[in-house]
């Protein structure tokens, strides 16, 4: 997809989120769209202590914070990858999963 289509898509998404309209033909529109998008993004990133993707997940969360997103980065001690689905057999996984229920709250603001 060409860059101008990406900018148009970002501006349309920002309009749906209630952002003020911007003229697509200006360089400022692209920069403003990027800034508004990163500042409005919420990025929940919860990892397990024993997860082969833990380091990448935490690095992603930190990168989102560095870009201006509101990130919620947390490592769950003693958990393995996929702990969200283990609440029925593990009280610790159930508690960790319930703490991640904040995902919806974080995303909705």
ROMARMAR-641192 format. One record per residue (C-alpha): x, y, z. Coordinates in nm, 3 decimals. Layout:
REM residues N
{u = X, v = Y, w = Z}
...
***
This chain:
REM residues 109
{u = 0.000, v = 0.000, w = 0.000}
{u = 0.146, v = 0.342, w = -0.092}
{u = 0.235, v = 0.584, w = 0.187}
{u = -0.043, v = 0.828, w = 0.094}
{u = -0.299, v = 0.551, w = 0.140}
{u = -0.155, v = 0.471, w = 0.484}
{u = -0.181, v = 0.838, w = 0.582}
{u = -0.538, v = 0.854, w = 0.452}
{u = -0.625, v = 0.543, w = 0.651}
{u = -0.466, v = 0.687, w = 0.968}
{u = -0.651, v = 1.016, w = 0.924}
{u = -0.979, v = 0.831, w = 0.872}
{u = -0.919, v = 0.626, w = 1.186}
{u = -0.834, v = 0.938, w = 1.384}
{u = -1.155, v = 1.100, w = 1.257}
{u = -1.352, v = 0.801, w = 1.384}
{u = -1.181, v = 0.847, w = 1.721}
{u = -1.294, v = 1.210, w = 1.733}
{u = -0.967, v = 1.379, w = 1.640}
{u = -0.991, v = 1.718, w = 1.464}
{u = -0.973, v = 1.699, w = 1.083}
{u = -0.641, v = 1.764, w = 0.906}
{u = -0.562, v = 1.835, w = 0.541}
{u = -0.417, v = 1.517, w = 0.388}
{u = -0.193, v = 1.699, w = 0.142}
{u = 0.040, v = 1.853, w = 0.400}
{u = 0.347, v = 1.691, w = 0.559}
{u = 0.210, v = 1.800, w = 0.894}
{u = -0.088, v = 1.572, w = 0.844}
{u = 0.133, v = 1.264, w = 0.844}
{u = 0.332, v = 1.376, w = 1.149}
{u = 0.018, v = 1.484, w = 1.334}
{u = -0.156, v = 1.158, w = 1.250}
{u = 0.142, v = 0.963, w = 1.382}
{u = 0.158, v = 1.165, w = 1.704}
{u = -0.215, v = 1.144, w = 1.768}
{u = -0.217, v = 0.773, w = 1.692}
{u = 0.074, v = 0.685, w = 1.921}
{u = -0.061, v = 0.901, w = 2.201}
{u = -0.403, v = 0.738, w = 2.180}
{u = -0.277, v = 0.379, w = 2.158}
{u = -0.301, v = 0.161, w = 2.465}
{u = -0.070, v = -0.139, w = 2.466}
{u = -0.123, v = -0.412, w = 2.725}
{u = 0.177, v = -0.645, w = 2.720}
{u = 0.170, v = -0.921, w = 2.980}
{u = 0.433, v = -1.194, w = 2.969}
{u = 0.501, v = -1.515, w = 3.160}
{u = 0.823, v = -1.570, w = 3.352}
{u = 0.880, v = -1.896, w = 3.162}
{u = 0.785, v = -1.788, w = 2.813}
{u = 1.005, v = -1.824, w = 2.503}
{u = 0.862, v = -1.491, w = 2.381}
{u = 0.900, v = -1.305, w = 2.713}
{u = 1.196, v = -1.085, w = 2.617}
{u = 1.043, v = -0.991, w = 2.281}
{u = 0.708, v = -0.910, w = 2.442}
{u = 0.864, v = -0.690, w = 2.706}
{u = 1.084, v = -0.515, w = 2.448}
{u = 0.771, v = -0.449, w = 2.239}
{u = 0.594, v = -0.295, w = 2.539}
{u = 0.893, v = -0.073, w = 2.617}
{u = 0.917, v = 0.034, w = 2.252}
{u = 0.548, v = 0.127, w = 2.256}
{u = 0.604, v = 0.335, w = 2.571}
{u = 0.906, v = 0.503, w = 2.408}
{u = 0.687, v = 0.589, w = 2.107}
{u = 0.437, v = 0.760, w = 2.336}
{u = 0.179, v = 0.485, w = 2.373}
{u = 0.027, v = 0.411, w = 2.710}
{u = 0.167, v = 0.063, w = 2.776}
{u = 0.092, v = -0.176, w = 3.058}
{u = 0.396, v = -0.405, w = 3.074}
{u = 0.392, v = -0.683, w = 3.334}
{u = 0.572, v = -1.014, w = 3.386}
{u = 0.381, v = -1.282, w = 3.574}
{u = 0.613, v = -1.477, w = 3.805}
{u = 0.596, v = -1.855, w = 3.785}
{u = 0.373, v = -1.855, w = 3.477}
{u = 0.432, v = -2.031, w = 3.146}
{u = 0.336, v = -1.924, w = 2.794}
{u = -0.039, v = -1.967, w = 2.756}
{u = -0.122, v = -1.919, w = 3.124}
{u = -0.442, v = -1.737, w = 3.026}
{u = -0.595, v = -2.074, w = 2.940}
{u = -0.483, v = -2.258, w = 3.255}
{u = -0.710, v = -2.095, w = 3.513}
{u = -0.931, v = -2.406, w = 3.538}
{u = -0.638, v = -2.619, w = 3.659}
{u = -0.413, v = -2.367, w = 3.835}
{u = -0.521, v = -2.114, w = 4.099}
{u = -0.203, v = -1.914, w = 4.032}
{u = -0.280, v = -1.900, w = 3.659}
{u = -0.638, v = -1.800, w = 3.739}
{u = -0.516, v = -1.510, w = 3.956}
{u = -0.263, v = -1.400, w = 3.692}
{u = -0.530, v = -1.417, w = 3.422}
{u = -0.770, v = -1.212, w = 3.632}
{u = -0.506, v = -0.943, w = 3.674}
{u = -0.488, v = -0.933, w = 3.294}
{u = -0.861, v = -0.866, w = 3.279}
{u = -0.751, v = -0.503, w = 3.295}
{u = -0.677, v = -0.543, w = 2.922}
{u = -1.032, v = -0.436, w = 2.842}
{u = -1.018, v = -0.143, w = 3.084}
{u = -0.684, v = -0.032, w = 2.943}
{u = -0.804, v = -0.053, w = 2.584}
{u = -1.132, v = 0.126, w = 2.655}
{u = -0.956, v = 0.403, w = 2.847}
***
